[in-house]
Amino acid sequence: MDTKSFLAFAGAIPDALCLVAADGTILAANDDAKKRFGPPANLKDIVDDPAANVPQFLRMASRCRTPVVDGMRLRCREGCRMY
């Protein structure tokens, strides 16, 4: 999915959504994601779970067509944590 199509879709969703490349680079984020995590960078920068294997998770997610394949604890700007 290209970033323009993603943002057209994600902009209508009230929850944080990010478009992530295979290497973890956050290519695009909707407004809620930017508010919670800051400007797009890399998924590895916001994962708050030392046991999380981000590359393995992304490989698995890239093969799956369901919206939720697993979960990781993420660190928000305000210090909160979310799954």
C-alpha positions, 0 to 999 in steps of 0.5 A: 500500500502506498502512503497516500492510500494508507493516509486516506484510510488511516485518517478516518480511524480514531486509533493510532495506525502506522504503515511500516516497511519490512525493516521497521521504518514507519513510512506513514502514521495517522494523527493519533499515532503521531500524537502518541509516538512522535514523528515517524521513525522506526518501530524498533524505537517505540517497542517497549518489550525487550523480548519482542523480536521486531524483524521476526514479527514484521516477517510474520505480519507481512505474510498475514492478511488479518489485521491483528497477528500478534502484539507488542508493548509500545512506549508512548511519548507521555510514558504510557504503554500500549499493546 
